[in-house]
């Protein structure tokens, strides 16, 4: 506590009570007099004040400009009121070491859906463009005529292997053992009806031997391949419909060079002859067992008939074996995804096959998808062989043949 000077000093600045004691404030500090005031001397003119002395001026509370009066240790500090916590109006800055918030991560992630959509669009455009190119490149003829038969269940294709030498060079004729290239006319060694069920059932592949003795509209009884020579694919269609009761919906023909070109574009096909075959007329000399055949060898394999016991009946089985092997390899994943195989194959197919004017690439695709899963393979039931004016012919077992065709109608 500050000790004031003694009251005898004339320069005493402190206020005092009537007993001369220094007045102190509530903190114990001496009270300074007001400016211009002094202690009141006794009144000599009139004697002493009556009853009481003059009260000094009240204490003046002020702070020094340069310092704040010290508070005693026992003085109670007024409680400090905490400012109400305010909700931050903005997100505090993120530390460099902390991961970015999830929303920001989403913005930085690749737009997977957009990327997938773009890729899908490119794929659709690529497939559509390829399909348009193939469809516009197909060879077409007026192969089918109007039919008197109503619609039968499923879809029926007529597949024909033409024996025509038209367009073959001398080198190709020698390679394929085609014989006389100047020989004119249309002939067929392969006649297959493929029935594809409407609701995803197993397709049926039925071979018709070329020497089958049947009724040809307008020509009487003759070998079935004579219908192709007399009136082309339209007469062959009418002959098959009349003798089987099956309506033909689509047509596909493949020529001599077409067989070999497709096989070579595929890099060969694997075929499994049950026995060794040596047929100079077909240009074929192979051993028994599974083996990869190139185009010319595969062509000889499906043409030969003179070295086997059952002649044409054995040949149609080899034709179905060949066709199945080709379709499976065309539809294999390794062929589809490899452009170095797929593009030459497409070019070979468009050059090799001929379809009806009403057929398109999507019809061929439906046929391929049906056969790539496998098929039931049949030959028209045969009762035996006969010698007729048309030569040696194959006679059908009419009852068994009707039973077979009725399942396809």
ABEGO torsion letter per residue (X at the ends): XBBBBBAABAABABBBBAAGBBBBBAAGBBBBBBBGBBBBBBBAAAEBBBGBBBBBBBBBBBBBAABBBBBBAABBBBBBBBBBBBBBABBBBBBAABBBBAAAAAAABBBAAAAAAAAAAAAAAAAAAAAAAAAAABBBBBABBBBABBBBBEBBBBBBBBABABGBBAAAAAAAGAEBAABBEBBBABBBBBBBBAAGBBBBBBBBBAABBBBBBGAEBBBAAAAAAAAEAAAAAAAAAAAAGBBBABBBBBBAAAAAAAAAAAGEBBBBBABBBBBAAAGBBBBBEBBBBBAAAAAAAAABAAABAAEAAAAAAAAAAAAAAAAAAAABAAAAABAAAAAAAAAAAAAABBBBAABBAAAAAAAAAAAAAEBBBBBBBBAEBBBBAAEBBBBBBAAAAAAAAAAAX
